[in-house]
Amino acid sequence: MHAGGKQMREEPILVVRPSLPPLEEYIEELRPIWDSRWLTNAGPKSKQLAEQLKSHLKVDNVELFANGHLALELAISALGLKGEVITTPYTFASTTHAIVRSGLTPVFCDIKEDDYTIDVSKIESLITARTSAIIPVHVYGNVCDVAGIDAIARKHGLKVLYDAAHVFGVEVGGKGVGSFGDMSMFSFHATKVFNTVEGGAVTFGDPAYAAKFESLRQFGMDGQERVPLIGTNAKLTEVHAAMGICNLRHTDEQIAGRRRAVLRYRERLDGVRGIKLCKPAVGVKENYAYFPVVFDGYKLDRDEVLAKLNERGIYARKYFYPITSSFECYHGMFEIQETPVALRVSKRVLALPLYHDLAIEAVDEVCDTILGA
Ligand SMILES: *Cc1c(COP(=O)(O)O)cnc(C)c1O
């Protein structure tokens, strides 16, 4: 195959590829589960993983859940949020759905042009007497303006719950990203930087929330006979926790692999007219979760670039598109023009293939195809 040729590659380059530990390592981790037959309900593996994540993520408290979405819904419940919450529509369906499914009204704030996180200068004008919280999203691994959000939340007595699904392992000034705000939700879905196949966590500062989460994810029960809360079933199983214990041993080296690919992308695409990349943030330990590119004034528009990549067997993703406020399930509920930056970016963005063992040659092929070499 020649660079610049039109042929389809034999093996497609997918946009993401889940990390798996060596199979033998996982089997070894499963052995004690087979011996004990303790399969779920806060067993030793999930306890061990929670402890390891507490130090890995540099946070005070971690509770594990069946997936990130349920973790987010239960965090909303544990915080006792009511009325309106300020959030962004430039995110995965989960963030907005969790808010609406909890009986709350999302009030959409626009995002910044440079890193696509919430535009803090636009939050205060959206606060009303009904506002109970801010639910910002650290998109692509980019960290929100946590200090700015904290100042507004304190001033108005609001809770802050971060959707931290994209920022596993990210640190700001040496602090774990999950230590900001009242709580942060992490997703351990197969496609994320760290996975337990399906799984999620909430990190938080106030230890009083731990017992509440234990109950909420186990049908609201407290022991076998008392049921003080209307909970759900959101437990992480022991076999999923075992996968997490194995994957966590390899996460740092995998992030290094992602970094190599990202540096190559930046080298090839930075400064090209009409192609906009996120700048590396100062003082932030990055996780290189995604590589979003915005085509604005480029010789091809986003959809043309995607079609060209697909022709070659390269799969990128319009991530995030469409914005959540324009989903058909929310038809007529929101004014999508109220977040013009989010709307504009969503129509121009493409997340390029990125995973820990993506070959540099593959990165070059993606770039060659985009640049039309
Ligand atoms: C993946 C993701 C979620 C949901 O997590 P799951 O573990 O898949 O339920 C929520 N928000 C964002 C931004 C995500 O990327």
The ligand as an SDF file (V2000), in Angstrom:
LIG
                    3D

 15 15  0  0  0  0  0  0  0  0999 V2000
  -18.4060    7.3460   28.6480 C   0  0  0  0  0  0  0  0  0  0  0  0
  -19.0280    8.6010   29.1400 C   0  0  0  0  0  0  0  0  0  0  0  0
  -20.0570    8.5880   30.0910 C   0  0  0  0  0  0  0  0  0  0  0  0
  -20.7910    7.3570   30.5290 C   0  0  0  0  0  0  0  0  0  0  0  0
  -20.0160    6.3610   31.0500 O   0  0  0  0  0  0  0  0  0  0  0  0
  -20.4370    4.8260   30.9150 P   0  0  0  0  0  0  0  0  0  0  0  0
  -19.4360    4.1340   31.8010 O   0  0  0  0  0  0  0  0  0  0  0  0
  -20.3290    4.4240   29.4870 O   0  0  0  0  0  0  0  0  0  0  0  0
  -21.8270    4.6770   31.4570 O   0  0  0  0  0  0  0  0  0  0  0  0
  -20.5060    9.8110   30.5860 C   0  0  0  0  0  0  0  0  0  0  0  0
  -19.9940   10.9740   30.1550 N   0  0  0  0  0  0  0  0  0  0  0  0
  -19.0300   11.0330   29.2240 C   0  0  0  0  0  0  0  0  0  0  0  0
  -18.4810   12.3530   28.8030 C   0  0  0  0  0  0  0  0  0  0  0  0
  -18.5260    9.8460   28.6730 C   0  0  0  0  0  0  0  0  0  0  0  0
  -17.5960    9.9100   27.7110 O   0  0  0  0  0  0  0  0  0  0  0  0
  1  2  1  0
  2  3  1  0
  2 14  2  0
  3  4  1  0
  3 10  2  0
  4  5  1  0
  5  6  1  0
  6  7  2  0
  6  8  1  0
  6  9  1  0
 10 11  1  0
 11 12  2  0
 12 13  1  0
 12 14  1  0
 14 15  1  0
M  END
$$$$
